[in-house]
Amino acid sequence: MSTRKLHATYQGADLTYAQTVLAMRVTGCARDLAADDRSSLSDLAARRGFSDLSHMNRVFRAHRGCLPSEYRAGRAGRAEGRRGPSP
């Protein structure tokens, strides 16, 4: 698909292509964290296409309202009957 066609496809949409890709990456991260993925957060960031852990942390917090580590801890906490950040 050409760049022109891609931009035309997203013309008038609520999100840009880049915003859509970031949202998909964050959703994938949340899915991995919820699946009790015990890989390091740095490995998760690389696997999901973020340039580094700090970039993933910033984007994840902007989309989910908490850090990936807090999200992971909250998911584990709910499994044990404690409260944590909501997904």
Number of C-alpha atoms within 10 A of each C-alpha: 5 7 8 8 10 12 12 11 12 13 12 9 9 9 12 15 15 9 11 13 13 19 17 13 20 24 17 15 21 19 13 16 21 16 11 11 14 11 10 10 19 15 13 21 21 13 13 18 12 19 12 14 17 12 12 25 18 14 20 22 16 12 13 17 15 19 18 24 13 15 22 23 18 20 23 17 14 13 11 9 9 11 13 16 16 12 14
